[in-house]
Amino acid sequence: MNTRVFVISFGTLPAVQEWLKETCGNFTVLLDRERTIYNTYGLERSKLRSKSPRTLWLYFTRWLQGQKFHDSHGDDTSQLGGDFIIDRNGKLRFIYPSHDPADRPSVEKLLAVLKQIKP
């Protein structure tokens, strides 16, 4: 499977550098401070859903497990993300806008879509 992963963030460069250092430093990160890409793909902002019981439960269970939380550096934590797979011809193969911060597709689902794309 010949793939590249891009992380798109609206965060500040220092915040993104810290996050990369602590998590997945091998990915290419594109900064989108004006949220042009977020808007193009219809990704929403929601203060209510970003603080939903499901999201708070996720953070609570991670806290119980001793996981470290990342400082938002003052960035807007109500911006919701998403997962997208785009083939080498620019065709969207998978679209998953997150309903809340805890809403993500499984790795198995993402890999299944990638395996269907012919090189």
Residue, then its C-alpha position, 0 to 999 in steps of 0.5 A: m500500500n503506497t500512501r501518505v498521511f497528512v495532518i491538517s491543523f488550525g493550531t499554532l506552529p508551537a502547538v503542532q510541533e509539541w503535539l507531533k513530538e508527543t504523538c506521531g512525529n512522522f506525519t506531514v502537517l499542513l497548517d490551515r490557520e484560516r480553516t480554509i480546508y475545514n470549511t471546504y470539507g464542511l467540518e463544523r464547529s460546535k461548543l456543545r458537541s465538543k463538550s458533550p457527555r461522550t467527549l467528557w467521558l472519553y477525556f475522563t477515562r483517558w485521565l484515569q488511564g494516566q494519559k497526558f492531555h495536550d495544551s490547546h495553546g488558546d486555540d478554538t477547541s470547538q472545531l471538529g475534525g474529520d478523516f478523509i481518504i483521497d486517491r492519487n487522482g484527487k478523488l475522495r474515496f472516504i469522507y468522515p466528518s466527526h460529530d464530536p471529538a470522540d467520533r472517529p472511524s476505526v483503523e480497520k475501516l480506514l485500512a479497508v478503504l485504502k486496500q480497495i484503492k488500486p495503485 
